[in-house]
Amino acid sequence: MNGTTGTTHTGTTGGTPGTVGNVIVVGSGPTGLLLAGDLATAGIPVTVVEKRPHKISNLSRAFVLHARTLEQLDARGLADGIEDAGRPLDRLRLFGRLTVALDTLPSRFNHLLVIPQYEVEKALERRALEAGVDFRHETEVTGLAQDADGVTLRVRTAAGEEELRAAYVVGTDGMRSAVRDAIGLPFPGHSAIRSVVLADVRLAEEPANLLTVNAVGDAFAFLAPFGDGYYRVIGWHRGRNVPDSEPLDLEEIKEITRLALGRDYGMHDARWMSRFHSDERQAPAYRVGRVFLAGDAAHVHTPAGGQGMNTGLQDAANLGWKLAQVLHGHASGALLDTYEAERHPVGRSVLRSSGGIVRMAMAKRPWTLALRAALTTFLNNAAPARRKVVGQLTGIGYRYPAPRGAHRLTGARVPDVALAGGGRLYEALRGGRFVLITPEPYEAEPARKDRLTAAQWAGARRTTLLVRPDGYTAWASDDATPADIEAALAAHVG
């Protein structure tokens, strides 16, 4: 340990009567914060390791929450407060001709929410702290080793080298993930856009739209408000392909904005400027033994469509309840294999869709311009295709694989249905519980009441539905007997 005396902290790893295995989450961005809060709420000891000091940065790139993410936040009691801090937008305009209407979404959140990432992080951090998450800032991962019982994480702090022990480790530490490197996973892909410029500026003229975005010829620009008088501007010029280290000034940003948007809105008083490149990459696996990847550690893509933060948050929502089920002894370790099986295809789809939006937006050659025109005309006039695009963009259109012969609803997202007594599903999901919705009253076994809520449909629907903690159907039946329900609960709830 480079001559420094190391300290070993040993956490329980499961398997011992009376103990519950612990989890270390590396990275305190939105993905790590939601995951840590979910685990701690479920009674799992959690430590968040973060190499940065304890400070939520206002330099985040993400500015959009989509409907499915807002539903997940609603299941944690956070959506209403986050909605108050943002501004809703019920339609998007792409390529100057394609209007994406969101006000017809089959969701309580029939819009996207324009909100800086740091506001989301504040809400998630408060929840994690209230649930008892232990944060260790200025702690850098230097390596790890795993065995049949757990993972030993090597870290460096101001006091020297240490070793931390956990049942499982989850890397949510971004594109340059130390956890991913430590388990030897490659990160194949390429730089999709080079020399993207960012700045936080004041404007002399307020834009007519909440989000202002356009691409013309060689230039692209995006404007979004922070809500404090500053705007984030993101721009790119095809002919300005320089290293990230190249100096940047406000005149370059204004010039790109004028080319793409027709004006620079009187930009002034930049409080921050930077240049970066946007990659399209995905890890070939999201799990190696007892180590998992989520968020940008598992996949990165262009900012088009605002899907980055959303995809990571939904990774966390998928993984958290599964780790809790296994660590509490309610499910076998095989449940953890479904995380990669369900989320890796979604990550791959987001890479394709975000990359496609960028390529269409920056079309220049006659044949690509013709293709874009044909595509936008088709989508404007073909409602089923448009719904599919909106479903992927907002996240509500994804469903997970179901076993052969399963009910048609198995693996599908469940909307926020009304329940008898005036409740609704996403309130019943709070606390990380399964929800069983039946036509007739059903009394849950006392041993399951800490992780199962029994509810009835508000209407006359006859389907019996078992909803997972992340809001997807675990099991369904149109003519369930009490024995069928008990078998399903034993298989899924434990």
N, C-alpha and C positions, 0 to 999 in steps of 0.2 A: 504493500500500500504506500509506495513512494516514501518509506521511512516514517509514515505517520501511524500512530497506534489507532487501530480501527475499533469501533464499538458495534456490537451486534445487538439488534433489537429483534426479539423473537415474538412473532404473533401466532395465534392458533391457526391451524390449517385444516380443521375439520376432522371428523372421524373419532374424536374423543368425546365420550359422553359428557354432556353439560357444557360443551364449548361450541362456538360457531366460528367457522373460518373467516379470516379477514381478507380484504381486498385493498391493493394499492392502485390508485389511479394516477397516472403520470400525465400532467398537463391540466391547467385550470382554465381552459377556454370553455365555451358553452357546452361542448360535448362532455368534457370531463366533469363539469359542475352538475349537469343534469344526472349523469350516471351516479356520481357520488351521492347526490341527494336521494336518488331512488334507493340505493343500497342501504344508506343509513336509515331512511324511513322504514325499510323492511327489517331493521334490527341487525344489519351486518356492520361490523366495525370497518371503517374506511379511513384511509390516509390518502390525501392528495399531495403529491410531490410536484413542485413547480420550481423551475430554475430562476424565474424572474422574481423580483421583489414583490411584496404585496401591494399591487396597484393595478386597478382595472384601467387599461389604456383607452383613450378616446380616439385612437388611431386605427380602429378596426375597419376592415373593408366591407363587412356584411351590413346590409341595410334593409333587408326584407325578410319578413316571416310569412310563410305560406299557410294555407288553410289547414293542412294536415298537422303541421307543427303547432299551430294554435290549438288544435284539438288535443294534442298531447300535453300542452301546457295547461289546458282546461282540466284535464284529468289529474293535474297536480295542484289545482286551485290557484294558478298563476295567471291565467289568460286575461281575466278582466283587468287586473292591475297593469299588465303589459299593454293591453289595448289602450288604456288611459294615457300611457306614455308615448304612444305612437299615433300615426295618422293613417286611416284606412284608404285604400284605393280599389275601386271596384271594376276597373278595366285597364288593360295595357294595350299599347299600340306598337306593333313590331313592323319593321321594314317600311314604315310609312303608310302601309295599306292594310295590314292585318290587325283587326281589333279583337282582342281577347277579352271577352266579357266574363267577369267573375261573379256578378251579382246573381247568377242563376245556379251557382254551385250548390250541390246538395249537402250543405254544411251550415252549422251555426255561424261560421266565419266565412261568409260569401264575399270575400275580398282578400287582398293581401295587405299586410301592415308594414308601413314604412317606419322603421325604428332603428336607431344605431345599435350595433351589436353590444356596446357596453351597457346599454339599458337592460338588455336581456341577461347579460352576465351578472349585473347587480341583483336582479330578482332571483336568479339561480343560486348565487352565492349566499344570499340571505337564507334561502331555504336549506341549503346544505349545512350552514352553520347551526341553524335551529335544530336540525336533525342530529347534530353531534359529530359532523365530519371533522377530522383532524387535518389541518393544513400545515404543510411544511414548505415554506417559500425559501428561495435562494438555496435550493437543494437540487443538484444536477446529477442525472443518472450517468454512470460511467460503465455499467455492465450488469449482466444478470446471469444466474445459473438456476436451472430448475431440475427437480427430481420428482419422484412419484408422489410426494407429500406436499410440495409447495414450491415457491420461487424465492430465491435470495437475490435481492436487488442491491447493487453496489451504487452508492451515491457519494457525492462530494459536497461538503458544506464549508462554511467559514471556519468551523472547528476541526475540519479534517475529513478523512474518509470514514464511512460507516457502512454497515450492512443492515438492510431491512428485510424482514421475512413476511411472506403472505401466502395465502392459499392460491390466490390468483392475482395477476397483474394485468392492467389494461392500459395500453398506450394511446392516449389522446393528445399526444404532444406534437401534433402538426406535421407539416410536410417534411421537415428535417428530423423526423422522429428518432430519438436515441433508442427507444424501445424496439422499433422496427429493425434498426441496425444491429442491436444486440442479439436478436433472434435470427439474424442472417437472412431476412427477407429482402429481395430486390424491390425496386419501385419503378418498374418499366413505364416508359412513356416518352413524351417530348415536350418542348416548350412551344405552346400553341401561339402565343402572342408575346413578342419581345418589346421591351421599352414602353411599358404602360406607365403613364404619369398619373399621380394622385396629388391632390392638394385640398386643404380645408381653407375656404375663402369666404369673404363677405361679398355680397352682390349689391350693386347700385339699383338694379332692376330685379323685381321678383318674377320668377318664371310663371307662366300661366298655368302649368301643370305641376302636380305634386312631385312626380318623377319626370324628368326631361331626358330623353335618350334618342339618339339618331346616328346614322352612319351615312356619309355621303362621299362617294369616290374613295379616297385614301384615308379618310379620317372618321373616327368614332368618338363620341363624347356622351357622358352620363352625369346628371346633376341630381342630388338628393339633399334635403334639408336635415340638419341635426336637430333643429328646434330651438337652438340658442342664438340664432342670427347667422350662424355659419352654414355653409353648404359644402358637401363633399363633391368634388369633381374628379371624374376618372376619364382619361383621354388616351387615344392611341393614333399614331400616324404611320401608315405603311412605309413611308420613305424615311422615317426617323428610327432606324434600327441600331441603337447604340447600347453599350453596356449599362448595367444598373448603376454603376459607379459614376457615370457621366453627370456632370453638374446640371442642375435643373433650375430654371428661373420662371417667374410668373408669366413672362411674355410668351414662352413656348406653350404653356398651358392655355393661355388666351387665344393664341393662334390656332391651335388644334380645335378648341371649342368653337371659334368663329367658322372654321371650315365645316365642322359637323353640324352645328346648330344654327348657323347663320348670324350669330352674335355671341359676345362673351359676357353679356349681362353686367358689364362694368365691374368685373372682378377686381378686388383689392384686399389688402391686409391679410395675406396668406399667413396662417399661423403654423402651417406645416406643409412640406412638399416632399415627394419621394418618387423614385422611379423603380419599377419592378417588372418581372416577367411572369406570365401566367402559363402554368404547366397543365398538361393532361396526363395523369398517372394513376395507376391503381395497383395495390399490392396483390400478388397472385393468391394469397390466402389471408384471412382475417384472424386465424388462430394457429398458434404453434404450441401444442401442449397446454400449459396453464397460462399462457400469455395471449392476449387478444389485442387487436387494433380497432380503432373506431375514429370517425371523423377524418380530418385531413391527414392523419397518420396512415389511413387506409386508402384514401382516394382524394385527389385534387383535380380541379377542372376550372374552366374559365368562369368568370363572374356572370356570364350571360344567363338570364333567367333567375338569378338570385337564389340558386339552389344549394350552395355550399354549406352554410351554417345549418340550413334546414335538414339536409341529408345526414349531417353528423348528429344532430339532436335526435333524429329518428333511429340512427344506429344505437344510440344510448338507450332509448326507450325500449328497443328490442332486446338488448343484452342484459339490462339491469335486473328485470324480474326473473330471468332465467338463472342468473348467478345466485339470486336470493333463494329460488326454489331448490337448487342443488345444495347450497351451503346449509340450508335448514333441514336437509334430508328428505324433502318432499318429492324429489325427482332424481333420476339417475344422471350421471355425467353426460349421457347421450343427448340430453336436452341442449347442452351447450353447442353441439355440432350444428344445430339448426340456425344458430346466429349467422354463421358464414353462408349457409345454404340459402337463407332468406335475404340477407343484406348485400352479399356480393353482386348478385344480378341487378339489384337496384342501383348500386354504385356504378356498374357498367352502363346501365341505361342513362344515368345522369351525365356521364362522360359524353355519351353519344348526343344527347339532346342539347346540352350546353355548347358543345363543340359545333353542332349543326347550326345553332342560332348565330354563333359568331361568324361562321363561314357564309351563311346566307346574308348576314348584315353587311359583311365586307365584300360581297360579290362585286367583281369589276369587269371580268371578261363577258362578252356578249352572251355566251351560252349559259353562264351562271346567273346573269341578270334575267335571262329568259326563264330559267328554271325557277328562280325566286318568284317571278311574277306569276308563273303557272301555279306554284305551290300556294301562294297567298290567295289567289283567286279560288282555288279548290277548297282551301280551308274556310274561306269566308262563306262558301256556298254549300259545304258538306257538314251538316251538324254532327253526325257521328264521329267523323274524323277530328273535328274541332274539339269535341268533348274529350276524346282520347288525349289530344295534345294538352288540354287544360288539366286533365287528370294527372298526367305525368308531371307537368310543371308545378302543380300545387301539392302533389304527393297523395291526393285522395284516390287516384286511379290505380295505385299499386296494390297487388294482392300477393300472398305468399303461397308456395306450392302446397297442395293437399294430397293426402294418401289416395291411392286408387280406390274408387268406390265411395269416397267420402261425400257427404251432403254438398250440394252446390255452393253453399255459403261458407264452407270451411276454407280458412285462409283469407277471406275477404275482410276489408275494413268495415267496421260497423259504425254507421252514423250515430249521432247523438239522439237516440230514440227516446220517446216519452215513456215513463214508467208509471205504474199505478201509484196513486197517492200524491201525484204532482211532481215527482222527481224526474230526473233524466239520467241517461247512462253515464255520461262523463263525470257527473258528480258521484255516482256510485262506484266508479273506478278509482276514486281517490284513496290513497293509502296503499296502492299497488295490489289491489285485490282483483281476483276473478269476479265476474258477475254472471250469475245464472238467471236467465229471463225465461219464465214459464207462463203458460196460459192460466194455470191454477196455482194456488198458494203452495209453496214448498218450504219446508223447514230444514235449514242446513244443519248438518251434524255439528255438535259443539266443538269437536276437535278441528273443524275447518273454518270456524267463524272468524278467525284472525286473518284469513286470506280469501274468503269467499263471501260475497253478498248475494243473497237470494232476492229476486225481484219479480214482479209480474208486468206483463204488457199493459199499457194504459188502454189499449183497444181490444179488439176481439181476435187478434192474431193467434194462431194455434201452434206455430213453430216454437220449439224449445231451443234456446240458444245459450251456449256457454262462451262468454267473451273473455279473452285473455286480458291481462293487465295492460297491454299496450293497445287494446281496442280492436283486435282482430279476432275472428271467430275461431275458437279451438275445436268446437264440435257443435253440430246442430241435428235436429230431427223433427220431422213433421208429425210424427205420431209416437212420441217417446213414452215408454212405460217407466214406472219408478225404478225398475231394475236397470233400464237403459241409462237413466240419469245417474244412478249410483255408479255404474261401470264407467261412465264418462268422467265423473268427478274423481274416481279412484285413479284413472289413467292420467288426468291432466292436473288436477289440484293436489292429488297425493293423499 
